[in-house]
Amino acid sequence: MKAVLDQQAEYDLCDAIDQYDKKSMGLGREFALEVRRAIDRAISMPEAWQLLDDKFRRVLVNRFPYGVLYSIEPDLIYIIAVMHLHRDPDYWRDRIS
């Protein structure tokens, strides 16, 4: 199984990396590695993580206040958002068609 990031999820990730690098050079890379580990956990155990509604789940990112929101599709994990957990928790719902 593989993971595919929605274009907006990719933007979420790049924006967060930039923000962390502004705080401390290299912190963005550490964040990206933790997001990758969260995605790997979702790939290895797709149904193990919290269900947010009937289709989307969230796996938490270690060390950072973020979650990776995804749906389980045939042969892949589709990532709809890389979301900050202390901001508007439902902003990603606008991305669902």
Backbone as CSV, one residue per row, in Angstrom:
resi,resn,N_x,N_y,N_z,CA_x,CA_y,CA_z,C_x,C_y,C_z
1,MET,0.853,-1.181,0.000,0.000,0.000,0.000,0.897,1.243,0.000
2,LYS,0.396,2.300,-0.629,1.159,3.545,-0.683,0.268,4.693,-0.213
3,ALA,0.874,5.849,-0.028,0.144,7.049,0.391,0.217,8.087,-0.722
4,VAL,-0.903,8.785,-0.919,-0.977,9.875,-1.886,-1.496,11.098,-1.147
5,LEU,-0.769,12.214,-1.274,-1.189,13.461,-0.645,-2.011,14.295,-1.608
6,ASP,-3.169,14.733,-1.142,-3.964,15.709,-1.870,-3.105,16.972,-2.020
7,GLN,-3.340,17.738,-3.054,-2.546,18.953,-3.275,-2.637,19.902,-2.080
8,GLN,-3.798,20.026,-1.482,-3.946,20.903,-0.317,-3.227,20.345,0.909
9,ALA,-3.178,19.038,1.040,-2.427,18.428,2.134,-0.935,18.688,1.956
10,GLU,-0.491,18.646,0.723,0.910,18.952,0.419,1.224,20.400,0.795
11,TYR,0.289,21.295,0.511,0.456,22.696,0.901,0.512,22.815,2.426
12,ASP,-0.383,22.109,3.143,-0.361,22.114,4.610,1.018,21.722,5.127
13,LEU,1.547,20.643,4.564,2.838,20.120,5.001,3.960,21.117,4.731
14,CYS,4.018,21.659,3.520,5.080,22.612,3.179,4.992,23.874,4.031
15,ASP,3.787,24.354,4.273,3.597,25.537,5.102,4.088,25.293,6.523
16,ALA,3.748,24.145,7.080,4.186,23.821,8.446,5.708,23.670,8.511
17,ILE,6.294,23.043,7.519,7.758,22.905,7.477,8.406,24.283,7.487
18,ASP,7.895,25.193,6.651,8.433,26.554,6.607,8.301,27.253,7.955
19,GLN,7.152,27.105,8.590,6.925,27.747,9.889,7.899,27.214,10.938
20,TYR,8.114,25.908,10.958,9.048,25.344,11.929,10.485,25.751,11.628
21,ASP,10.855,25.847,10.362,12.210,26.296,10.020,12.436,27.754,10.411
22,LYS,11.376,28.560,10.389,11.503,29.948,10.841,11.760,30.013,12.340
23,LYS,11.215,29.062,13.073,11.445,29.015,14.526,12.855,28.555,14.842
24,SER,13.301,27.528,14.125,14.635,26.975,14.356,15.047,26.177,13.116
25,MET,16.166,26.556,12.509,16.616,25.884,11.295,16.790,24.390,11.566
26,GLY,16.218,23.582,10.711,16.291,22.130,10.859,15.065,21.532,11.526
27,LEU,14.297,22.360,12.231,13.096,21.860,12.898,12.045,21.434,11.870
28,GLY,12.014,22.107,10.744,11.095,21.728,9.676,11.382,20.326,9.159
29,ARG,12.657,20.006,9.043,13.047,18.653,8.603,12.630,17.620,9.628
30,GLU,12.815,17.925,10.906,12.395,16.998,11.962,10.883,16.783,11.901
31,PHE,10.144,17.870,11.684,8.695,17.774,11.552,8.329,16.876,10.366
32,ALA,8.958,17.104,9.225,8.667,16.310,8.028,8.931,14.828,8.271
33,LEU,9.995,14.517,8.997,10.306,13.112,9.313,9.229,12.496,10.197
34,GLU,8.740,13.255,11.160,7.679,12.740,12.038,6.371,12.557,11.279
35,VAL,6.090,13.456,10.340,4.895,13.286,9.498,5.048,12.020,8.669
36,ARG,6.229,11.800,8.107,6.480,10.585,7.315,6.273,9.336,8.170
37,ARG,6.726,9.376,9.401,6.534,8.226,10.300,5.054,7.994,10.593
38,ALA,4.296,9.078,10.768,2.855,8.959,10.996,2.182,8.332,9.770
39,ILE,2.578,8.778,8.596,2.021,8.213,7.365,2.368,6.736,7.259
40,ASP,3.594,6.381,7.598,4.004,4.968,7.569,3.165,4.125,8.527
41,ARG,2.832,4.699,9.702,1.965,3.968,10.645,0.578,3.774,10.058
42,ALA,0.064,4.799,9.387,-1.248,4.684,8.745,-1.229,3.630,7.640
43,ILE,-0.141,3.578,6.893,-0.014,2.574,5.831,0.035,1.172,6.414
44,SER,0.797,0.995,7.485,0.977,-0.349,8.042,-0.254,-0.842,8.806
45,MET,-1.021,0.082,9.390,-2.222,-0.289,10.146,-3.338,0.714,9.835
46,PRO,-3.870,0.714,8.638,-4.787,1.780,8.215,-6.052,1.921,9.054
47,GLU,-6.547,0.854,9.621,-7.796,0.925,10.376,-7.588,1.123,11.871
48,ALA,-6.358,1.291,12.299,-6.061,1.391,13.729,-6.296,2.777,14.313
49,TRP,-6.414,3.792,13.485,-6.417,5.157,13.980,-7.821,5.730,14.080
50,GLN,-7.929,6.788,14.847,-9.216,7.394,15.191,-10.042,7.751,13.956
51,LEU,-11.290,7.324,13.974,-12.243,7.668,12.931,-12.851,9.019,13.261
52,LEU,-12.770,9.979,12.331,-13.348,11.311,12.549,-14.768,11.406,12.004
53,ASP,-15.053,10.620,11.000,-16.411,10.483,10.484,-16.482,9.115,9.825
54,ASP,-17.438,8.900,8.967,-17.593,7.565,8.390,-16.507,7.184,7.394
55,LYS,-15.698,8.139,6.959,-14.684,7.832,5.946,-13.256,8.219,6.340
56,PHE,-13.086,9.271,7.110,-11.748,9.804,7.366,-11.240,9.458,8.757
57,ARG,-9.959,9.148,8.813,-9.274,8.804,10.052,-8.139,9.788,10.292
58,ARG,-7.641,9.796,11.540,-6.524,10.680,11.879,-5.481,9.905,12.663
59,VAL,-4.258,9.973,12.174,-3.112,9.446,12.900,-2.328,10.657,13.413
60,LEU,-1.925,10.607,14.672,-1.217,11.735,15.276,0.262,11.712,14.926
61,VAL,0.829,12.902,14.846,2.258,13.078,14.576,2.968,13.199,15.921
62,ASN,3.965,12.386,16.142,4.738,12.458,17.392,5.509,13.766,17.473
63,ARG,5.641,14.303,18.704,6.441,15.487,19.022,5.845,16.816,18.571
64,PHE,4.869,16.804,17.681,4.304,18.033,17.134,2.781,17.961,17.235
65,PRO,2.115,19.115,17.402,0.656,19.108,17.549,-0.066,19.029,16.201
66,TYR,0.171,17.958,15.473,-0.407,17.761,14.151,-1.001,16.369,14.025
67,GLY,-1.934,16.256,13.110,-2.507,14.979,12.747,-2.555,14.869,11.234
68,VAL,-2.478,13.656,10.746,-2.589,13.382,9.316,-3.960,12.754,9.094
69,LEU,-4.798,13.432,8.298,-6.147,12.947,8.015,-6.146,12.214,6.691
70,TYR,-6.751,11.020,6.688,-6.700,10.194,5.497,-7.941,9.332,5.366
71,SER,-8.140,8.846,4.156,-9.160,7.837,3.899,-8.457,6.606,3.339
72,ILE,-9.075,5.476,3.573,-8.544,4.217,3.055,-9.227,3.948,1.722
73,GLU,-8.428,3.917,0.680,-8.920,3.661,-0.667,-8.337,2.330,-1.134
74,PRO,-8.890,1.769,-2.201,-8.296,0.531,-2.717,-6.817,0.752,-3.066
75,ASP,-5.953,0.018,-2.437,-4.512,0.043,-2.709,-3.769,1.304,-2.292
76,LEU,-4.419,2.246,-1.571,-3.681,3.420,-1.126,-4.361,4.113,0.044
77,ILE,-3.573,4.937,0.704,-4.047,5.840,1.744,-4.081,7.223,1.097
78,TYR,-5.259,7.858,1.108,-5.394,9.182,0.496,-5.395,10.224,1.611
79,ILE,-4.378,11.072,1.631,-4.207,12.060,2.699,-4.852,13.365,2.265
80,ILE,-5.840,13.790,3.045,-6.595,14.990,2.709,-6.066,16.230,3.437
81,ALA,-5.390,16.028,4.579,-4.891,17.187,5.335,-3.775,16.777,6.279
82,VAL,-2.876,17.714,6.507,-1.885,17.637,7.588,-2.258,18.811,8.475
83,MET,-3.001,18.517,9.543,-3.658,19.585,10.288,-3.061,19.845,11.657
84,HIS,-2.989,21.117,11.996,-2.586,21.549,13.328,-3.747,21.269,14.271
85,LEU,-3.482,20.617,15.372,-4.550,20.170,16.266,-5.139,21.275,17.128
86,HIS,-4.483,22.439,17.197,-4.982,23.532,18.030,-5.662,24.630,17.223
87,ARG,-5.885,24.375,15.958,-6.592,25.331,15.101,-7.971,24.773,14.780
88,ASP,-8.697,25.448,13.931,-10.050,25.030,13.573,-10.073,23.547,13.197
89,PRO,-10.689,22.714,14.013,-10.631,21.274,13.784,-11.428,20.792,12.572
90,ASP,-12.296,21.621,12.034,-13.137,21.173,10.925,-12.810,21.836,9.589
91,TYR,-11.697,22.564,9.504,-11.388,23.287,8.264,-11.266,22.333,7.068
92,TRP,-10.831,21.129,7.304,-10.596,20.172,6.237,-11.890,19.668,5.587
93,ARG,-13.005,19.831,6.272,-14.274,19.321,5.735,-14.664,20.044,4.432
94,ASP,-14.174,21.261,4.242,-14.438,21.982,2.995,-13.749,21.318,1.802
95,ARG,-12.794,20.468,2.072,-12.036,19.802,1.001,-12.737,18.562,0.466
96,ILE,-13.761,18.110,1.154,-14.468,16.895,0.760,-15.502,17.252,-0.306
97,SER,-15.504,16.483,-1.361,-16.512,16.735,-2.395,-17.719,15.838,-2.217
